[in-house]
Amino acid sequence: MTFLNRLGGDRVIPVVLDWAIRNGTCPSAPKGDNNENLSHGACASTQSYCVNASNGEHGYFCRCSKGYTGNPYIKDGCTNINECELRRSPKSTMYKNMYPCHGGTCHDREGGYECKCNFGRRGDGKSYKGCEPIVSTAAVAVIGTIGAIALLAVLLIFLHMEREKRKLRDRFNKNGGELLKSLKIEIFTKEKLDHITHNYCDIIGQGAFGKVYKGTISAGDSARVAVKCSIPNNQDWKKESFANEITIQSNISHRNLVQLLGCCLETEVPMLVYEFVPRGSLHDVLHGDNKKPLPLEKRLDIAIYSAVALGYMHSEASQRTILHGDVKSGNILLDDGFVPKVSDFGTSRLMSIDKDHTNWVVGDSSYIDPVYMKTGLLTEKSDVYSFGIVLLELVTRKKARYDGNQSLPLDYVKASMGGAAREMFDPKVASGAKENEECLEEVGKIAVQCLKDDVNDRPTMSEVVERLKICKCRWLEYDRKTNEICT
């Protein structure tokens, strides 16, 4: 009876083919990297190995090495498996399980593949865990948050800088920048002035108008400048008015006037840059801690050349009269040789030059012309009045307001009318010398005339200059000196 008949009827029995090469066995050595016997006998492919048959006493068969597939019984029959290509095939799910690469990039190589971890990851991509992030998820979140904040901060800084640049441009245009570009003065940027003044660390003057800072454009004393920063006020002035004043000042050139070098228009109130006068103001020299008094000759020269400067402004500087408006000893600066230089002319008011009146009065109340104070009418005779008080300071070495709240002009006029003017002279200059006292008395008479209530009774600055020169020449005759003023 056949096997099929024994099983009965029409049952189908699967056939299992178990075969092997029976004329030998695999050698016991050497073995390959995967502990398989190297090619032997019928295993013709170089990428194959021998496996002993499990059924029967003798026999073996061949297999392709790991990472290869094909026919091991023929030469070069086993070829490389491209695991990476298989991972991209339609059956990728199956092959991805067979050839794992988690968190990395698959790279095929002969007899296998590599799984190189992507940027920011490390580990073994073929393992169960795969390539793990170098930085934890929490750390990534923190870094991302910090990065976002930093990016936002940079954006805000950029927007702020753009806003500041726009503000500087608006101020430049508001202050008449386009009108001043053609002038022969330098237009400084705010950034450059910050650098020149070392962020405004050295104050050399301060008053109701604002502050003055010392600056350095380059190495050397000749490159020092004075930067005036005015205090903003409520005055309604136009950029054309300021441009006109700067135009006039830039065209003024006189050895006894402080030279305007440039201006900065990128601030709320324009900043002005002047030449630096090293010895400070006449006020500081007369009323400061200087123990050595000014000799009479220097006082006369300061009076004469200051008057010359004001006379030049009133009649010679341009086709129109230029008024100072704030004449005082604090605005007469002295260089190393005590040569006077009048400063701050026309800048403290910022008033349009085509106006004679102003609704507000600016200046030191101790020096202001009473007529100007009452009417708002500023004329050259207003400067003459203020200069008269400066002359009294030179002959008495007293402040315009002294010993509490005493008024120098009122006290001197009263003493002069009573014949006691000599009692108010600076004793260190008068010294009992007749010629000195007579010279001081003559200067005092000029001052008294400058202080007349009726402006028509006051002399012009040109007349003041001539009278001061005559006074000095008479004094020099006593001392038998010669001087350029008298020649």
C-alpha positions as CSV (number, residue, x, y, z in Angstrom):
1,M,0.0,0.0,0.0
2,T,1.3,3.4,-0.9
3,F,1.9,6.2,1.6
4,L,-0.9,8.2,0.1
5,N,-3.3,5.2,0.5
6,R,-2.3,4.8,4.1
7,L,-3.2,8.4,4.9
8,G,-6.4,7.9,3.1
9,G,-8.2,9.2,0.2
10,D,-7.3,12.4,-1.4
11,R,-5.3,14.2,1.3
12,V,-2.4,16.4,0.2
13,I,0.9,15.9,2.0
14,P,3.6,18.7,1.6
15,V,7.0,17.6,0.4
16,V,10.0,18.8,2.3
17,L,13.3,18.7,0.4
18,D,16.3,18.3,2.7
19,W,19.5,18.0,0.8
20,A,23.2,18.4,1.3
21,I,26.5,17.6,-0.5
22,R,27.4,14.2,0.9
23,N,31.0,13.8,-0.2
24,G,32.5,15.7,2.7
25,T,32.0,18.0,5.7
26,C,32.9,21.5,6.5
27,P,36.4,22.0,7.9
28,S,36.5,22.8,11.6
29,A,38.7,25.8,11.0
30,P,39.3,28.5,10.2
31,K,36.1,30.4,10.9
32,G,34.9,33.8,9.6
33,D,33.9,36.9,11.4
34,N,30.4,35.6,12.1
35,N,31.8,32.3,13.4
36,E,30.9,30.5,10.1
37,N,33.3,28.2,8.3
38,L,34.9,29.9,5.3
39,S,34.2,28.8,1.8
40,H,34.8,25.1,1.2
41,G,34.4,22.6,-1.6
42,A,31.4,23.5,-3.6
43,C,31.1,27.0,-2.0
44,A,32.6,28.7,-5.0
45,S,31.6,32.4,-4.2
46,T,34.2,34.3,-2.3
47,Q,31.4,35.8,-0.2
48,S,30.1,32.4,0.9
49,Y,30.6,30.0,3.8
50,C,30.1,26.3,4.5
51,V,27.4,24.9,6.9
52,N,27.4,21.2,8.0
53,A,24.1,19.4,7.2
54,S,22.0,18.7,10.2
55,N,20.4,15.5,8.8
56,G,22.6,12.5,7.9
57,E,26.0,11.5,9.0
58,H,28.0,13.5,6.4
59,G,27.2,16.4,4.2
60,Y,27.3,20.2,4.0
61,F,25.8,23.1,2.1
62,C,26.7,26.7,1.3
63,R,25.3,30.1,2.2
64,C,26.1,33.7,1.2
65,S,27.9,35.6,3.9
66,K,26.0,38.2,6.0
67,G,25.3,41.3,4.0
68,Y,25.3,39.3,0.7
69,T,22.7,37.4,-1.3
70,G,22.7,35.2,-4.4
71,N,24.1,31.7,-5.4
72,P,27.1,30.7,-3.3
73,Y,27.8,27.7,-5.6
74,I,29.1,29.8,-8.4
75,K,32.0,32.2,-8.6
76,D,31.0,35.8,-7.6
77,G,27.5,34.4,-7.1
78,C,27.0,36.2,-3.7
79,T,26.5,40.0,-4.3
80,N,26.2,42.9,-1.8
81,I,22.8,43.7,-0.4
82,N,22.0,47.4,-0.6
83,E,20.2,47.7,2.7
84,C,19.6,51.5,2.3
85,E,17.9,51.0,-1.1
86,L,15.7,48.2,0.4
87,R,14.7,50.6,3.2
88,R,13.3,53.0,0.5
89,S,11.5,50.2,-1.4
90,P,7.7,49.6,-1.4
91,K,8.2,47.0,1.4
92,S,10.2,49.6,3.4
93,T,8.4,48.7,6.7
94,M,9.7,45.2,6.7
95,Y,13.2,46.2,5.6
96,K,13.3,49.0,8.2
97,N,12.8,46.4,10.8
98,M,15.4,44.2,9.3
99,Y,18.0,47.0,8.9
100,P,17.2,49.6,11.6
101,C,18.6,53.1,11.4
102,H,16.9,55.3,14.1
103,G,17.8,59.0,14.1
104,G,20.5,58.7,11.5
105,T,21.3,58.5,7.8
106,C,21.8,55.1,6.1
107,H,25.0,54.6,4.1
108,D,25.5,51.4,2.2
109,R,28.9,49.7,2.3
110,E,30.2,46.3,1.1
111,G,28.8,43.5,3.2
112,G,26.7,45.8,5.4
113,Y,25.6,49.4,6.0
114,E,26.3,52.3,8.4
115,C,23.8,54.4,10.2
116,K,25.5,57.8,10.8
117,C,23.8,59.8,13.5
118,N,22.3,63.1,12.3
119,F,23.6,66.5,13.6
120,G,22.8,67.0,17.2
121,R,22.6,63.3,17.9
122,R,25.0,60.6,19.0
123,G,24.9,56.8,19.7
124,D,24.3,53.7,17.7
125,G,21.6,54.1,15.1
126,K,21.3,50.4,14.6
127,S,20.5,49.7,18.2
128,Y,17.1,49.7,19.8
129,K,17.5,53.2,21.2
130,G,19.0,54.5,18.0
131,C,20.7,57.9,17.8
132,E,19.8,60.0,20.8
133,P,19.8,63.8,21.0
134,I,23.0,65.2,22.5
135,V,21.0,67.8,24.3
136,S,17.9,66.8,26.1
137,T,14.4,67.9,25.1
138,A,14.2,70.2,28.1
139,A,17.5,71.7,27.3
140,V,16.4,72.2,23.7
141,A,13.3,74.0,24.9
142,V,15.4,76.3,27.2
143,I,17.9,77.1,24.4
144,G,15.1,77.7,21.9
145,T,13.4,80.1,24.4
146,I,16.6,81.9,25.1
147,G,17.3,82.1,21.3
148,A,13.8,83.5,20.7
149,I,14.3,86.1,23.4
150,A,17.7,87.0,22.1
151,L,16.3,87.4,18.6
152,L,13.5,89.5,19.9
153,A,15.9,91.7,21.8
154,V,18.1,92.2,18.7
155,L,14.9,93.1,16.7
156,L,13.9,95.6,19.4
157,I,17.4,97.1,19.5
158,F,17.4,97.4,15.7
159,L,13.9,99.1,15.8
160,H,15.1,101.4,18.6
161,M,18.2,102.4,16.6
162,E,16.1,103.1,13.6
163,R,13.8,105.2,15.7
164,E,16.7,107.2,17.1
165,K,18.2,107.7,13.7
166,R,14.8,109.0,12.5
167,K,14.6,111.3,15.5
168,L,18.1,112.7,14.8
169,R,17.1,113.3,11.2
170,D,13.9,115.0,12.2
171,R,15.8,117.3,14.7
172,F,18.4,118.0,12.0
173,N,15.7,119.2,9.6
174,K,13.8,121.0,12.3
175,N,16.9,123.0,13.3
176,G,17.5,124.1,9.8
177,G,20.1,121.6,8.7
178,E,19.4,122.0,5.0
179,L,19.8,125.8,5.4
180,L,23.2,125.5,7.1
181,K,24.9,122.9,4.9
182,S,26.3,125.7,2.7
183,L,28.0,127.5,5.6
184,K,31.8,127.3,6.2
185,I,31.3,125.6,9.6
186,E,31.4,122.0,10.5
187,I,28.0,120.2,11.1
188,F,28.8,117.8,13.9
189,T,26.8,114.6,14.6
190,K,25.6,114.0,18.1
191,E,27.7,110.8,18.2
192,K,30.9,112.8,17.3
193,L,30.1,115.4,20.0
194,D,29.6,112.6,22.5
195,H,33.1,111.4,21.6
196,I,34.7,114.9,21.5
197,T,33.4,115.8,25.0
198,H,34.0,112.3,26.4
199,N,30.3,112.1,27.1
200,Y,30.2,115.6,28.6
201,C,32.4,114.9,31.6
202,D,34.3,118.2,31.9
203,I,32.0,121.2,32.6
204,I,33.8,124.6,32.2
205,G,30.8,126.8,32.4
206,Q,27.3,126.8,33.8
207,G,24.4,129.3,34.0
208,A,20.8,129.9,33.2
209,F,21.5,129.3,29.5
210,G,22.8,125.8,30.1
211,K,26.2,124.3,30.3
212,V,29.5,124.5,28.5
213,Y,31.8,121.5,28.2
214,K,35.4,121.2,27.2
215,G,36.2,118.9,24.3
216,T,39.1,117.7,22.3
217,I,38.9,117.2,18.5
218,S,42.4,115.8,18.3
219,A,45.7,115.8,20.2
220,G,47.2,119.1,21.3
221,D,45.9,122.3,22.9
222,S,45.1,123.9,19.6
223,A,42.4,121.2,19.0
224,R,40.5,122.0,22.2
225,V,36.9,123.3,21.8
226,A,34.1,124.5,24.0
227,V,30.7,122.9,23.4
228,K,27.7,124.8,24.5
229,C,24.5,122.9,25.4
230,S,21.6,125.2,25.9
231,I,18.6,124.4,28.1
232,P,15.4,123.9,26.1
233,N,12.9,126.6,26.6
234,N,9.3,127.3,25.6
235,Q,10.2,130.0,23.1
236,D,8.6,129.6,19.7
237,W,11.5,130.2,17.4
238,K,11.8,129.1,13.8
239,K,14.6,127.2,12.2
240,E,15.1,130.0,9.7
241,S,15.8,132.4,12.6
242,F,18.5,130.1,14.1
243,A,20.0,129.5,10.7
244,N,20.2,133.3,10.2
245,E,22.0,133.7,13.5
246,I,24.5,130.9,12.8
247,T,25.0,132.4,9.3
248,I,26.0,135.7,10.9
249,Q,28.2,134.2,13.5
250,S,30.0,132.0,11.0
251,N,30.8,135.0,8.9
252,I,32.1,137.0,11.9
253,S,35.9,137.0,12.3
254,H,37.5,139.1,14.9
255,R,40.4,138.5,17.2
256,N,38.3,139.6,20.2
257,L,35.3,137.5,19.5
258,V,35.1,133.8,20.2
259,Q,35.0,132.0,16.9
260,L,32.1,129.7,16.1
261,L,33.6,126.4,14.7
262,G,30.4,124.4,14.1
263,C,27.1,123.2,15.5
264,C,25.2,120.0,16.1
265,L,21.6,120.0,14.9
266,E,20.6,116.5,16.0
267,T,19.6,117.6,19.6
268,E,16.4,119.1,20.8
269,V,18.2,122.5,21.1
270,P,21.2,122.9,18.8
271,M,24.6,122.6,20.4
272,L,27.3,125.1,19.4
273,V,31.0,124.4,19.1
274,Y,33.4,127.3,19.8
275,E,37.1,127.8,20.0
276,F,38.4,127.1,23.5
277,V,39.7,130.1,25.5
278,P,42.0,128.6,28.3
279,R,42.1,131.2,31.1
280,G,38.3,131.3,31.7
281,S,36.1,134.4,32.1
282,L,36.9,137.9,33.4
283,H,34.4,137.2,36.2
284,D,36.5,134.2,37.4
285,V,39.7,136.2,37.2
286,L,38.3,139.3,39.1
287,H,36.2,137.5,41.7
288,G,37.7,134.1,41.9
289,D,40.4,132.8,44.3
290,N,43.2,134.3,42.3
291,K,45.4,136.1,44.9
292,K,47.3,138.1,42.3
293,P,45.2,141.0,41.1
294,L,45.1,142.1,37.5
295,P,47.4,145.1,36.8
296,L,45.7,148.3,35.8
297,E,47.2,148.2,32.3
298,K,45.7,144.7,31.6
299,R,42.3,145.9,33.0
300,L,42.4,148.8,30.6
301,D,43.3,146.5,27.7
302,I,40.5,144.1,28.6
303,A,38.0,147.0,28.7
304,I,39.3,148.5,25.4
305,Y,39.4,145.3,23.3
306,S,36.1,144.0,24.7
307,A,34.5,147.4,23.7
308,V,36.2,147.0,20.3
309,A,34.6,143.6,19.8
310,L,31.1,144.9,20.7
311,G,31.6,148.0,18.5
312,Y,32.6,145.7,15.6
313,M,29.4,143.7,16.2
314,H,27.2,146.8,16.3
315,S,28.6,148.6,13.2
316,E,31.2,146.6,11.2
317,A,30.4,142.9,11.3
318,S,27.7,142.9,8.6
319,Q,25.1,145.0,6.8
320,R,22.9,144.8,9.9
321,T,23.5,145.5,13.6
322,I,24.4,142.4,15.6
323,L,23.3,142.6,19.2
324,H,24.8,140.6,22.0
325,G,22.0,140.8,24.5
326,D,23.9,139.3,27.4
327,V,27.0,141.4,28.0
328,K,28.7,140.5,31.4
329,S,32.0,139.7,32.8
330,G,31.2,136.0,32.6
331,N,30.9,136.3,28.8
332,I,34.3,137.9,28.4
333,L,36.8,135.2,28.1
334,L,40.6,135.6,28.5
335,D,43.3,133.7,26.7
336,D,46.8,132.9,28.2
337,G,47.9,136.5,27.4
338,F,44.8,138.0,29.0
339,V,43.5,139.1,25.6
340,P,39.7,139.3,25.9
341,K,37.3,137.4,23.6
342,V,33.6,138.2,23.9
343,S,31.5,135.0,23.8
344,D,27.8,134.0,23.7
345,F,26.8,136.8,21.4
346,G,23.3,136.2,19.9
347,T,23.2,132.6,21.0
348,S,21.4,132.7,24.4
349,R,18.4,134.4,22.9
350,L,17.9,132.3,19.7
351,M,15.7,135.2,18.7
352,S,15.0,136.0,15.0
353,I,17.3,138.7,13.8
354,D,14.5,140.5,11.9
355,K,12.8,141.3,15.2
356,D,13.5,144.2,17.5
357,H,11.2,143.1,20.3
358,T,10.9,139.9,22.3
359,N,8.2,138.7,24.6
360,W,10.7,137.3,27.0
361,V,13.9,138.7,28.3
362,V,17.0,136.5,28.7
363,G,20.2,137.4,30.4
364,D,21.7,138.0,33.9
365,S,19.3,140.2,35.8
366,S,22.3,142.0,37.4
367,Y,23.4,143.3,34.0
368,I,20.2,143.7,32.0
369,D,19.2,147.2,30.8
370,P,16.1,148.4,32.7
371,V,14.7,149.7,29.4
372,Y,15.1,146.3,27.8
373,M,13.5,144.7,30.9
374,K,10.5,147.0,30.7
375,T,9.8,147.2,27.0
376,G,11.4,144.1,25.5
377,L,13.2,146.4,23.1
378,L,16.8,145.2,22.6
379,T,19.1,147.7,21.0
380,E,22.9,148.4,20.9
381,K,22.4,150.8,23.8
382,S,21.2,147.7,25.8
383,D,24.7,146.2,25.3
384,V,26.2,149.6,26.3
385,Y,24.4,149.6,29.6
386,S,25.6,146.1,30.4
387,F,29.1,147.0,29.4
388,G,29.0,149.9,31.8
389,I,28.6,147.5,34.7
390,V,31.6,145.4,33.4
391,L,33.7,148.6,33.5
392,L,32.6,149.1,37.2
393,E,33.7,145.6,38.0
394,L,37.1,146.4,36.5
395,V,37.7,149.5,38.6
396,T,36.2,148.2,41.9
397,R,36.7,144.5,41.7
398,K,33.2,144.1,43.1
399,K,30.5,141.9,41.6
400,A,27.4,143.4,40.0
401,R,25.6,142.2,43.1
402,Y,27.9,142.2,46.1
403,D,27.8,142.0,49.9
404,G,24.5,140.2,49.9
405,N,22.3,142.0,47.5
406,Q,23.9,145.4,47.0
407,S,23.8,146.8,43.5
408,L,27.1,147.9,42.1
409,P,25.8,150.2,39.5
410,L,23.4,151.9,41.9
411,D,26.0,152.3,44.7
412,Y,28.7,153.6,42.3
413,V,26.4,156.2,40.7
414,K,25.3,157.4,44.1
415,A,29.0,157.5,45.3
416,S,30.0,159.3,42.1
417,M,27.3,161.9,42.6
418,G,28.5,162.4,46.2
419,G,32.1,162.7,45.2
420,A,33.0,159.4,47.0
421,A,33.6,157.2,43.9
422,R,37.3,156.7,44.8
423,E,36.4,155.0,48.0
424,M,35.0,152.1,45.9
425,F,38.1,151.6,43.8
426,D,40.0,148.3,44.1
427,P,42.8,149.3,46.6
428,K,45.2,146.9,45.1
429,V,45.2,148.9,41.8
430,A,44.6,152.4,43.1
431,S,47.4,152.0,45.7
432,G,47.3,155.8,46.5
433,A,48.9,156.6,43.1
434,K,47.4,159.8,41.7
435,E,47.7,158.7,38.1
436,N,46.0,155.3,38.8
437,E,43.2,156.9,40.7
438,E,42.6,159.5,38.0
439,C,42.6,156.7,35.3
440,L,40.1,154.6,37.4
441,E,38.0,157.7,37.9
442,E,37.8,158.4,34.2
443,V,36.8,154.8,33.5
444,G,34.1,155.1,36.2
445,K,32.8,158.3,34.5
446,I,32.5,156.4,31.2
447,A,30.7,153.6,33.0
448,V,28.2,156.1,34.6
449,Q,27.4,157.5,31.3
450,C,26.8,154.0,29.9
451,L,24.3,153.5,32.8
452,K,22.1,156.6,31.9
453,D,18.3,155.9,32.1
454,D,17.7,157.7,28.8
455,V,19.2,155.5,26.1
456,N,19.9,158.6,24.0
457,D,22.3,159.9,26.7
458,R,24.3,156.7,26.5
459,P,27.4,156.7,24.3
460,T,27.8,154.2,21.4
461,M,30.4,151.4,21.7
462,S,32.6,153.2,19.3
463,E,32.6,156.3,21.5
464,V,33.3,154.1,24.5
465,V,36.3,152.7,22.7
466,E,37.7,156.1,21.9
467,R,37.3,157.4,25.4
468,L,38.9,154.3,26.9
469,K,41.9,154.7,24.6
470,I,42.3,158.3,25.6
471,C,42.2,157.3,29.2
472,K,44.9,154.8,28.7
473,C,47.1,157.1,26.7
474,R,46.9,159.7,29.5
475,W,47.8,157.1,32.1
476,L,50.7,155.9,30.0
477,E,52.1,159.5,29.8
478,Y,52.6,159.4,33.5
479,D,54.6,156.2,33.2
480,R,56.3,157.4,30.0
481,K,55.3,154.2,28.2
482,T,54.5,153.7,24.6
483,N,51.6,151.6,23.4
484,E,50.0,150.6,20.1
485,I,46.7,152.3,21.2
486,C,48.4,155.7,21.5
487,T,50.6,155.6,18.4
